[in-house]
Amino acid sequence: MENNCLRNGIDRNALMFPLTTRAIQKQLALFCEYLGYEGISTHSFRKWYATEIYRSNGYDIALVQRLSQHSSTAVTQRYCWGRAK
């Protein structure tokens, strides 16, 4: 991969497949519709991840806040509160 980038003058940090968040959301929606799943989104994956980290690390809300890059633990609690315990 790196040799290909060097040969073609492509920066090693360049995106191979420049996908936007919206493009990923659209593909996920199509996939879920095909499988008959409802209520699944990239946001629900993020909430699931936050809740799983919260549960598996002794309910450490500060850790989840840092990993989620939230501005405060109050924001993080809205993701996890009531779902994690």
Biopython code that builds the backbone (N, CA, C, O; Angstrom):
import numpy as np
from Bio.PDB.StructureBuilder import StructureBuilder

atoms = [
    (1, "MET", "N", (0.835, -1.186, 0.000)),
    (1, "MET", "CA", (0.000, 0.000, 0.000)),
    (1, "MET", "C", (0.879, 1.250, 0.000)),
    (1, "MET", "O", (0.680, 2.158, -0.806)),
    (2, "GLU", "N", (1.850, 1.286, 0.910)),
    (2, "GLU", "CA", (2.701, 2.480, 0.991)),
    (2, "GLU", "C", (3.494, 2.677, -0.288)),
    (2, "GLU", "O", (3.663, 3.809, -0.741)),
    (3, "ASN", "N", (3.992, 1.576, -0.887)),
    (3, "ASN", "CA", (4.730, 1.689, -2.143)),
    (3, "ASN", "C", (3.849, 2.243, -3.250)),
    (3, "ASN", "O", (4.307, 3.048, -4.061)),
    (4, "ASN", "N", (2.601, 1.825, -3.293)),
    (4, "ASN", "CA", (1.666, 2.333, -4.286)),
    (4, "ASN", "C", (1.481, 3.841, -4.126)),
    (4, "ASN", "O", (1.429, 4.579, -5.109)),
    (5, "CYS", "N", (1.382, 4.282, -2.881)),
    (5, "CYS", "CA", (1.232, 5.718, -2.619)),
    (5, "CYS", "C", (2.472, 6.478, -3.074)),
    (5, "CYS", "O", (2.361, 7.536, -3.693)),
    (6, "LEU", "N", (3.644, 5.946, -2.772)),
    (6, "LEU", "CA", (4.889, 6.605, -3.180)),
    (6, "LEU", "C", (4.997, 6.674, -4.697)),
    (6, "LEU", "O", (5.352, 7.716, -5.248)),
    (7, "ARG", "N", (4.693, 5.576, -5.370)),
    (7, "ARG", "CA", (4.779, 5.542, -6.841)),
    (7, "ARG", "C", (3.828, 6.525, -7.504)),
    (7, "ARG", "O", (4.131, 7.069, -8.565)),
    (8, "ASN", "N", (2.689, 6.750, -6.885)),
    (8, "ASN", "CA", (1.662, 7.592, -7.496)),
    (8, "ASN", "C", (1.539, 8.978, -6.876)),
    (8, "ASN", "O", (0.612, 9.726, -7.187)),
    (9, "GLY", "N", (2.482, 9.315, -5.995)),
    (9, "GLY", "CA", (2.475, 10.650, -5.399)),
    (9, "GLY", "C", (1.291, 10.911, -4.491)),
    (9, "GLY", "O", (0.831, 12.047, -4.378)),
    (10, "ILE", "N", (0.788, 9.857, -3.836)),
    (10, "ILE", "CA", (-0.358, 9.983, -2.942)),
    (10, "ILE", "C", (0.154, 10.074, -1.515)),
    (10, "ILE", "O", (0.943, 9.237, -1.078)),
    (11, "ASP", "N", (-0.292, 11.083, -0.795)),
    (11, "ASP", "CA", (0.094, 11.244, 0.603)),
    (11, "ASP", "C", (-0.324, 10.013, 1.391)),
    (11, "ASP", "O", (-1.429, 9.504, 1.199)),
    (12, "ARG", "N", (0.536, 9.528, 2.271)),
    (12, "ARG", "CA", (0.246, 8.300, 3.028)),
    (12, "ARG", "C", (-0.956, 8.451, 3.954)),
    (12, "ARG", "O", (-1.517, 7.449, 4.397)),
    (13, "ASN", "N", (-1.363, 9.691, 4.257)),
    (13, "ASN", "CA", (-2.527, 9.933, 5.109)),
    (13, "ASN", "C", (-3.799, 10.224, 4.325)),
    (13, "ASN", "O", (-4.850, 10.487, 4.909)),
    (14, "ALA", "N", (-3.701, 10.177, 3.001)),
    (14, "ALA", "CA", (-4.875, 10.444, 2.172)),
    (14, "ALA", "C", (-5.902, 9.325, 2.344)),
    (14, "ALA", "O", (-5.551, 8.166, 2.566)),
    (15, "LEU", "N", (-7.155, 9.692, 2.239)),
    (15, "LEU", "CA", (-8.226, 8.700, 2.350)),
    (15, "LEU", "C", (-8.331, 7.904, 1.054)),
    (15, "LEU", "O", (-8.364, 8.473, -0.037)),
    (16, "MET", "N", (-8.382, 6.597, 1.186)),
    (16, "MET", "CA", (-8.553, 5.738, 0.002)),
    (16, "MET", "C", (-9.984, 5.822, -0.511)),
    (16, "MET", "O", (-10.230, 5.864, -1.716)),
    (17, "PHE", "N", (-10.924, 5.846, 0.434)),
    (17, "PHE", "CA", (-12.340, 5.901, 0.101)),
    (17, "PHE", "C", (-12.958, 7.034, 0.901)),
    (17, "PHE", "O", (-13.411, 6.815, 2.024)),
    (18, "PRO", "N", (-12.987, 8.239, 0.347)),
    (18, "PRO", "CA", (-13.478, 9.393, 1.111)),
    (18, "PRO", "C", (-14.990, 9.348, 1.336)),
    (18, "PRO", "O", (-15.766, 9.942, 0.588)),
    (19, "LEU", "N", (-15.385, 8.627, 2.386)),
    (19, "LEU", "CA", (-16.796, 8.514, 2.719)),
    (19, "LEU", "C", (-17.209, 9.605, 3.696)),
    (19, "LEU", "O", (-16.486, 9.915, 4.644)),
    (20, "THR", "N", (-18.343, 10.165, 3.459)),
    (20, "THR", "CA", (-18.885, 11.146, 4.391)),
    (20, "THR", "C", (-19.738, 10.414, 5.424)),
    (20, "THR", "O", (-20.155, 9.276, 5.212)),
    (21, "THR", "N", (-19.983, 11.079, 6.527)),
    (21, "THR", "CA", (-20.858, 10.511, 7.546)),
    (21, "THR", "C", (-22.224, 10.220, 6.952)),
    (21, "THR", "O", (-22.815, 9.173, 7.218)),
    (22, "ARG", "N", (-22.716, 11.133, 6.160)),
    (22, "ARG", "CA", (-24.041, 10.959, 5.542)),
    (22, "ARG", "C", (-24.071, 9.742, 4.620)),
    (22, "ARG", "O", (-25.063, 9.013, 4.595)),
    (23, "ALA", "N", (-23.001, 9.514, 3.863)),
    (23, "ALA", "CA", (-22.952, 8.360, 2.963)),
    (23, "ALA", "C", (-22.995, 7.054, 3.763)),
    (23, "ALA", "O", (-23.655, 6.099, 3.353)),
    (24, "ILE", "N", (-22.306, 7.008, 4.884)),
    (24, "ILE", "CA", (-22.312, 5.820, 5.740)),
    (24, "ILE", "C", (-23.699, 5.612, 6.327)),
    (24, "ILE", "O", (-24.197, 4.487, 6.364)),
    (25, "GLN", "N", (-24.328, 6.696, 6.789)),
    (25, "GLN", "CA", (-25.681, 6.599, 7.338)),
    (25, "GLN", "C", (-26.656, 6.056, 6.296)),
    (25, "GLN", "O", (-27.506, 5.223, 6.608)),
    (26, "LYS", "N", (-26.530, 6.527, 5.075)),
    (26, "LYS", "CA", (-27.420, 6.093, 4.009)),
    (26, "LYS", "C", (-27.240, 4.611, 3.701)),
    (26, "LYS", "O", (-28.224, 3.893, 3.529)),
    (27, "GLN", "N", (-26.000, 4.147, 3.630)),
    (27, "GLN", "CA", (-25.739, 2.740, 3.358)),
    (27, "GLN", "C", (-26.239, 1.848, 4.496)),
    (27, "GLN", "O", (-26.792, 0.776, 4.253)),
    (28, "LEU", "N", (-26.043, 2.295, 5.732)),
    (28, "LEU", "CA", (-26.535, 1.541, 6.883)),
    (28, "LEU", "C", (-28.063, 1.436, 6.833)),
    (28, "LEU", "O", (-28.622, 0.374, 7.106)),
    (29, "ALA", "N", (-28.729, 2.529, 6.486)),
    (29, "ALA", "CA", (-30.196, 2.518, 6.390)),
    (29, "ALA", "C", (-30.663, 1.541, 5.318)),
    (29, "ALA", "O", (-31.629, 0.806, 5.528)),
    (30, "LEU", "N", (-29.993, 1.526, 4.182)),
    (30, "LEU", "CA", (-30.359, 0.590, 3.112)),
    (30, "LEU", "C", (-30.156, -0.860, 3.549)),
    (30, "LEU", "O", (-30.994, -1.720, 3.281)),
    (31, "PHE", "N", (-29.046, -1.119, 4.218)),
    (31, "PHE", "CA", (-28.728, -2.460, 4.704)),
    (31, "PHE", "C", (-29.767, -2.921, 5.722)),
    (31, "PHE", "O", (-30.265, -4.044, 5.644)),
    (32, "CYS", "N", (-30.088, -2.053, 6.674)),
    (32, "CYS", "CA", (-31.069, -2.408, 7.706)),
    (32, "CYS", "C", (-32.453, -2.610, 7.114)),
    (32, "CYS", "O", (-33.186, -3.507, 7.531)),
    (33, "GLU", "N", (-32.811, -1.784, 6.149)),
    (33, "GLU", "CA", (-34.107, -1.945, 5.483)),
    (33, "GLU", "C", (-34.168, -3.297, 4.776)),
    (33, "GLU", "O", (-35.179, -3.996, 4.849)),
    (34, "TYR", "N", (-33.094, -3.658, 4.099)),
    (34, "TYR", "CA", (-33.024, -4.941, 3.399)),
    (34, "TYR", "C", (-33.204, -6.110, 4.364)),
    (34, "TYR", "O", (-33.882, -7.086, 4.043)),
    (35, "LEU", "N", (-32.597, -6.010, 5.545)),
    (35, "LEU", "CA", (-32.676, -7.084, 6.540)),
    (35, "LEU", "C", (-33.937, -7.021, 7.402)),
    (35, "LEU", "O", (-34.227, -7.944, 8.163)),
    (36, "GLY", "N", (-34.678, -5.926, 7.275)),
    (36, "GLY", "CA", (-35.904, -5.781, 8.045)),
    (36, "GLY", "C", (-35.690, -5.266, 9.458)),
    (36, "GLY", "O", (-36.566, -5.413, 10.310)),
    (37, "TYR", "N", (-34.545, -4.667, 9.714)),
    (37, "TYR", "CA", (-34.259, -4.111, 11.040)),
    (37, "TYR", "C", (-34.772, -2.678, 11.124)),
    (37, "TYR", "O", (-34.718, -1.925, 10.151)),
    (38, "GLU", "N", (-35.270, -2.316, 12.305)),
    (38, "GLU", "CA", (-35.757, -0.953, 12.525)),
    (38, "GLU", "C", (-35.046, -0.340, 13.714)),
    (38, "GLU", "O", (-34.584, -1.056, 14.603)),
    (39, "GLY", "N", (-34.954, 0.979, 13.736)),
    (39, "GLY", "CA", (-34.392, 1.699, 14.870)),
    (39, "GLY", "C", (-32.879, 1.615, 14.998)),
    (39, "GLY", "O", (-32.336, 1.847, 16.078)),
    (40, "ILE", "N", (-32.191, 1.284, 13.905)),
    (40, "ILE", "CA", (-30.731, 1.194, 13.942)),
    (40, "ILE", "C", (-30.155, 2.341, 13.126)),
    (40, "ILE", "O", (-30.590, 2.613, 12.007)),
    (41, "SER", "N", (-29.158, 3.013, 13.718)),
    (41, "SER", "CA", (-28.495, 4.118, 13.038)),
    (41, "SER", "C", (-27.057, 4.203, 13.524)),
    (41, "SER", "O", (-26.670, 3.515, 14.468)),
    (42, "THR", "N", (-26.275, 5.041, 12.881)),
    (42, "THR", "CA", (-24.903, 5.237, 13.362)),
    (42, "THR", "C", (-24.938, 5.816, 14.773)),
    (42, "THR", "O", (-24.058, 5.529, 15.584)),
    (43, "HIS", "N", (-25.934, 6.615, 15.064)),
    (43, "HIS", "CA", (-26.057, 7.190, 16.404)),
    (43, "HIS", "C", (-26.376, 6.105, 17.428)),
    (43, "HIS", "O", (-25.855, 6.143, 18.543)),
    (44, "SER", "N", (-27.220, 5.140, 17.073)),
    (44, "SER", "CA", (-27.526, 4.065, 18.017)),
    (44, "SER", "C", (-26.301, 3.191, 18.272)),
    (44, "SER", "O", (-26.138, 2.660, 19.370)),
    (45, "PHE", "N", (-25.431, 3.036, 17.257)),
    (45, "PHE", "CA", (-24.175, 2.322, 17.482)),
    (45, "PHE", "C", (-23.295, 3.077, 18.479)),
    (45, "PHE", "O", (-22.675, 2.466, 19.350)),
    (46, "ARG", "N", (-23.242, 4.378, 18.354)),
    (46, "ARG", "CA", (-22.443, 5.199, 19.270)),
    (46, "ARG", "C", (-22.983, 5.080, 20.702)),
    (46, "ARG", "O", (-22.213, 4.962, 21.654)),
    (47, "LYS", "N", (-24.292, 5.112, 20.839)),
    (47, "LYS", "CA", (-24.897, 4.973, 22.165)),
    (47, "LYS", "C", (-24.629, 3.589, 22.742)),
    (47, "LYS", "O", (-24.348, 3.463, 23.934)),
    (48, "TRP", "N", (-24.712, 2.554, 21.918)),
    (48, "TRP", "CA", (-24.432, 1.199, 22.369)),
    (48, "TRP", "C", (-22.977, 1.096, 22.851)),
    (48, "TRP", "O", (-22.708, 0.530, 23.911)),
    (49, "TYR", "N", (-22.048, 1.643, 22.067)),
    (49, "TYR", "CA", (-20.628, 1.626, 22.425)),
    (49, "TYR", "C", (-20.412, 2.318, 23.769)),
    (49, "TYR", "O", (-19.729, 1.777, 24.638)),
    (50, "ALA", "N", (-20.980, 3.491, 23.945)),
    (50, "ALA", "CA", (-20.825, 4.231, 25.205)),
    (50, "ALA", "C", (-21.361, 3.417, 26.380)),
    (50, "ALA", "O", (-20.733, 3.360, 27.438)),
    (51, "THR", "N", (-22.512, 2.792, 26.195)),
    (51, "THR", "CA", (-23.115, 2.000, 27.266)),
    (51, "THR", "C", (-22.261, 0.778, 27.590)),
    (51, "THR", "O", (-22.082, 0.446, 28.762)),
    (52, "GLU", "N", (-21.735, 0.109, 26.576)),
    (52, "GLU", "CA", (-20.895, -1.073, 26.807)),
    (52, "GLU", "C", (-19.594, -0.702, 27.526)),
    (52, "GLU", "O", (-19.160, -1.425, 28.423)),
    (53, "ILE", "N", (-18.978, 0.398, 27.150)),
    (53, "ILE", "CA", (-17.755, 0.850, 27.834)),
    (53, "ILE", "C", (-18.088, 1.193, 29.288)),
    (53, "ILE", "O", (-17.330, 0.863, 30.201)),
    (54, "TYR", "N", (-19.208, 1.844, 29.488)),
    (54, "TYR", "CA", (-19.657, 2.212, 30.838)),
    (54, "TYR", "C", (-19.823, 0.967, 31.708)),
    (54, "TYR", "O", (-19.321, 0.914, 32.830)),
    (55, "ARG", "N", (-20.527, -0.025, 31.186)),
    (55, "ARG", "CA", (-20.767, -1.268, 31.937)),
    (55, "ARG", "C", (-19.483, -2.035, 32.220)),
    (55, "ARG", "O", (-19.259, -2.492, 33.341)),
    (56, "SER", "N", (-18.647, -2.173, 31.207)),
    (56, "SER", "CA", (-17.480, -3.046, 31.330)),
    (56, "SER", "C", (-16.310, -2.407, 32.080)),
    (56, "SER", "O", (-15.295, -3.064, 32.313)),
    (57, "ASN", "N", (-16.438, -1.162, 32.452)),
    (57, "ASN", "CA", (-15.359, -0.477, 33.173)),
    (57, "ASN", "C", (-15.834, 0.063, 34.515)),
    (57, "ASN", "O", (-15.439, 1.151, 34.934)),
    (58, "GLY", "N", (-16.667, -0.691, 35.170)),
    (58, "GLY", "CA", (-17.086, -0.320, 36.520)),
    (58, "GLY", "C", (-17.906, 0.949, 36.589)),
    (58, "GLY", "O", (-17.824, 1.690, 37.568)),
    (59, "TYR", "N", (-18.694, 1.207, 35.564)),
    (59, "TYR", "CA", (-19.560, 2.394, 35.516)),
    (59, "TYR", "C", (-18.762, 3.691, 35.668)),
    (59, "TYR", "O", (-19.153, 4.598, 36.402)),
    (60, "ASP", "N", (-17.621, 3.754, 34.946)),
    (60, "ASP", "CA", (-16.733, 4.924, 34.968)),
    (60, "ASP", "C", (-17.199, 5.930, 33.913)),
    (60, "ASP", "O", (-16.799, 5.861, 32.751)),
    (61, "ILE", "N", (-18.038, 6.849, 34.336)),
    (61, "ILE", "CA", (-18.625, 7.816, 33.403)),
    (61, "ILE", "C", (-17.574, 8.769, 32.821)),
    (61, "ILE", "O", (-17.707, 9.220, 31.683)),
    (62, "ALA", "N", (-16.532, 9.072, 33.603)),
    (62, "ALA", "CA", (-15.474, 9.960, 33.111)),
    (62, "ALA", "C", (-14.704, 9.315, 31.955)),
    (62, "ALA", "O", (-14.320, 9.997, 31.005)),
    (63, "LEU", "N", (-14.482, 8.008, 32.038)),
    (63, "LEU", "CA", (-13.811, 7.295, 30.943)),
    (63, "LEU", "C", (-14.653, 7.370, 29.676)),
    (63, "LEU", "O", (-14.138, 7.663, 28.597)),
    (64, "VAL", "N", (-15.938, 7.105, 29.809)),
    (64, "VAL", "CA", (-16.824, 7.149, 28.645)),
    (64, "VAL", "C", (-16.879, 8.559, 28.070)),
    (64, "VAL", "O", (-16.917, 8.737, 26.853)),
    (65, "GLN", "N", (-16.885, 9.556, 28.941)),
    (65, "GLN", "CA", (-16.884, 10.944, 28.481)),
    (65, "GLN", "C", (-15.665, 11.216, 27.610)),
    (65, "GLN", "O", (-15.789, 11.796, 26.531)),
    (66, "ARG", "N", (-14.485, 10.799, 28.073)),
    (66, "ARG", "CA", (-13.253, 11.033, 27.306)),
    (66, "ARG", "C", (-13.292, 10.289, 25.971)),
    (66, "ARG", "O", (-12.971, 10.865, 24.931)),
    (67, "LEU", "N", (-13.682, 9.013, 25.996)),
    (67, "LEU", "CA", (-13.707, 8.227, 24.762)),
    (67, "LEU", "C", (-14.741, 8.733, 23.766)),
    (67, "LEU", "O", (-14.534, 8.655, 22.555)),
    (68, "SER", "N", (-15.840, 9.246, 24.272)),
    (68, "SER", "CA", (-16.904, 9.766, 23.405)),
    (68, "SER", "C", (-16.671, 11.209, 22.993)),
    (68, "SER", "O", (-17.361, 11.743, 22.125)),
    (69, "GLN", "N", (-15.690, 11.827, 23.627)),
    (69, "GLN", "CA", (-15.360, 13.235, 23.370)),
    (69, "GLN", "C", (-16.541, 14.156, 23.655)),
    (69, "GLN", "O", (-16.801, 15.109, 22.920)),
    (70, "HIS", "N", (-17.242, 13.850, 24.731)),
    (70, "HIS", "CA", (-18.337, 14.717, 25.159)),
    (70, "HIS", "C", (-17.783, 15.888, 25.950)),
    (70, "HIS", "O", (-16.698, 15.805, 26.525)),
    (71, "SER", "N", (-18.528, 16.968, 25.976)),
    (71, "SER", "CA", (-18.093, 18.179, 26.675)),
    (71, "SER", "C", (-18.248, 18.069, 28.184)),
    (71, "SER", "O", (-17.588, 18.793, 28.930)),
    (72, "SER", "N", (-19.114, 17.167, 28.641)),
    (72, "SER", "CA", (-19.318, 17.014, 30.085)),
    (72, "SER", "C", (-19.848, 15.624, 30.383)),
    (72, "SER", "O", (-20.320, 14.915, 29.495)),
    (73, "THR", "N", (-19.759, 15.248, 31.663)),
    (73, "THR", "CA", (-20.317, 13.952, 32.055)),
    (73, "THR", "C", (-21.842, 13.969, 31.973)),
    (73, "THR", "O", (-22.464, 12.918, 31.820)),
    (74, "ALA", "N", (-22.444, 15.146, 32.073)),
    (74, "ALA", "CA", (-23.905, 15.242, 31.949)),
    (74, "ALA", "C", (-24.362, 14.781, 30.560)),
    (74, "ALA", "O", (-25.374, 14.093, 30.429)),
    (75, "VAL", "N", (-23.616, 15.162, 29.540)),
    (75, "VAL", "CA", (-23.941, 14.727, 28.180)),
    (75, "VAL", "C", (-23.793, 13.212, 28.090)),
    (75, "VAL", "O", (-24.647, 12.534, 27.519)),
    (76, "THR", "N", (-22.719, 12.688, 28.651)),
    (76, "THR", "CA", (-22.474, 11.246, 28.624)),
    (76, "THR", "C", (-23.558, 10.491, 29.378)),
    (76, "THR", "O", (-23.990, 9.425, 28.937)),
    (77, "GLN", "N", (-23.995, 11.018, 30.486)),
    (77, "GLN", "CA", (-25.048, 10.367, 31.267)),
    (77, "GLN", "C", (-26.341, 10.245, 30.476)),
    (77, "GLN", "O", (-27.078, 9.273, 30.643)),
    (78, "ARG", "N", (-26.625, 11.216, 29.618)),
    (78, "ARG", "CA", (-27.831, 11.122, 28.785)),
    (78, "ARG", "C", (-27.733, 9.923, 27.844)),
    (78, "ARG", "O", (-28.754, 9.343, 27.476)),
    (79, "TYR", "N", (-26.520, 9.549, 27.454)),
    (79, "TYR", "CA", (-26.333, 8.365, 26.611)),
    (79, "TYR", "C", (-26.531, 7.087, 27.402)),
    (79, "TYR", "O", (-27.135, 6.132, 26.914)),
    (80, "CYS", "N", (-26.027, 7.069, 28.610)),
    (80, "CYS", "CA", (-25.967, 5.815, 29.368)),
    (80, "CYS", "C", (-27.028, 5.684, 30.443)),
    (80, "CYS", "O", (-27.393, 4.568, 30.814)),
    (81, "TRP", "N", (-27.516, 6.766, 30.938)),
    (81, "TRP", "CA", (-28.403, 6.738, 32.106)),
    (81, "TRP", "C", (-29.627, 5.891, 31.854)),
    (81, "TRP", "O", (-30.313, 6.046, 30.844)),
    (82, "GLY", "N", (-29.892, 5.000, 32.777)),
    (82, "GLY", "CA", (-31.073, 4.169, 32.682)),
    (82, "GLY", "C", (-30.922, 2.958, 31.798)),
    (82, "GLY", "O", (-31.758, 2.056, 31.847)),
    (83, "ARG", "N", (-29.874, 2.909, 30.986)),
    (83, "ARG", "CA", (-29.657, 1.776, 30.099)),
    (83, "ARG", "C", (-28.527, 0.896, 30.589)),
    (83, "ARG", "O", (-28.449, -0.278, 30.228)),
    (84, "ALA", "N", (-27.640, 1.460, 31.417)),
    (84, "ALA", "CA", (-26.421, 0.747, 31.728)),
    (84, "ALA", "C", (-26.506, -0.134, 32.963)),
    (84, "ALA", "O", (-25.766, -1.113, 33.061)),
    (85, "LYS", "N", (-27.375, 0.176, 33.898)),
    (85, "LYS", "CA", (-27.411, -0.598, 35.135)),
    (85, "LYS", "C", (-28.538, -1.583, 35.160)),
    (85, "LYS", "O", (-28.700, -2.311, 36.139)),
]
sb = StructureBuilder()
sb.init_structure("model")
sb.init_model(0)
sb.init_chain("A")
sb.init_seg("    ")
for serial, (resi, resn, name, xyz) in enumerate(atoms, 1):
    if name == "N":
        sb.init_residue(resn, " ", resi, " ")
    sb.init_atom(name, np.array(xyz, "f"), 0.0, 1.0, " ", f" {name:<3s}", serial, name[0])
structure = sb.get_structure()
